[in-house]
Amino acid sequence: MSKLTKEFVEGFLERYDGDLSGPILDLADGGNPLHALLEGLDRKDIIEWLQEEFDGLLMHGFEPAQDIDLPERKNSELLLAFLEKTKPENSRGLRFQIEAVGDPEESYTQEKYIQEYDVSIRYEGTQLGSCALESEGAYISGKWVAESAQWPTLLQGLIPLPTVAIQEPQGQRQEVDRIEKLETGLKPADVAAIYAAYDQLKARQGNLSAVSIGELAKESGVPVPRLHQFLLSEARQDRVDLHTTSLVWHSLSPEDKAGATAVPGRSEPAITVTIRQKLVTAALPAGLDIIKAYDDIVDGAEARKRLEQTNPALVAARDKAITDLRREKVNQELAKKQALQQGRAARR
């Protein structure tokens, strides 16, 4: 327990209107100095005093404290120590009321979320103060990682502070996946693999847009029937163009024949495809789903070598996703620092 300070004694004298001989005699008899003073005050008055001190603590906000031993901090320590020592059995003591404000909001980068909280701090029913907290979370390498909210500086170490951390927005993630799967018939990882394979094939043939559907199935690892379903769905949305060929059937390669897609209303099957617009929803979680798809298959160097042969597009897309995530993490840290600075400036 902290020693009595001049500021604490002055605070006591402002609130005490009785005969000082009682506290003085207790002190002379070797009594506990804190108890000798505060036992002369009504418990309600002590809590109201604590409330005033908390106003000062919370006004300091989230800025680092050069001197933690501020009067309001020391006074709060003394008052809380006395209240806890003398509280009745039915006392509710210190309580926190923490309420999330709305739903998690997407932040600076894809798959990053911020949750705001309104916090009320009470002692035996009396509100000592309130503050707003923020917790951030993001998908890192396919896993949800949440950062605990930072409490106002002068509360840290003064009272037991509960951990406040954003929960993974399961509803939002599941809804994106559900809508996308209903629309395309594929999981986001499959869609991402198709896009990655398309980009590779396009680059391999000198940036010509129309690529073989059969080669696309082979490169992406997505079975031909499911790729057909996806391409036909995208064609109906006017996001891809399906092309027939002027070549006779027997002159086509085995891959071209395997990928031939029957298009309703056409007599000739489509052999090549041009992707003009990619699914926006697929692009959001694609990198993380690619990493998960890769991790589900690869458990060592040998497994990677096999995958490089069977699905090189997934390997390339995974490596690119890892690089992007590392770059994104750096950007997140920079954005976080900027946001904290802005938040602190706004609270002043």
ABEGO torsion letter per residue (X at the ends): XBBBBAAAAAAAAAABABBAAAAAAAAAAGBBAAAAAAAABBAAAAAAAAAAAAAAAAAAEABBBABABBAAAAAAAAAAAAAAAABBAABAEBBBBBBBBEBBBBBABBGBBBBBBBBBBBBGGBBAEBBBBBBBBBBBGGBBBBBBBBBBAAABGABBBBBBBBBBBAAAAAAAAAAAAAAAGBBAAAAAAAAAAAAAAAAAAGGBABBBAAAAAAAAGBBAAAAAAAAAAAAAAGABBBBBBABBAAABBAAAAAABBBBBGBABBBABBBBABBBAAAAAAAAAAAAAAAAAABAEAAAAAAAAAABAAAAAAAAAAAAAAAAAAAAAAAAAAAAAAAAAAAAX
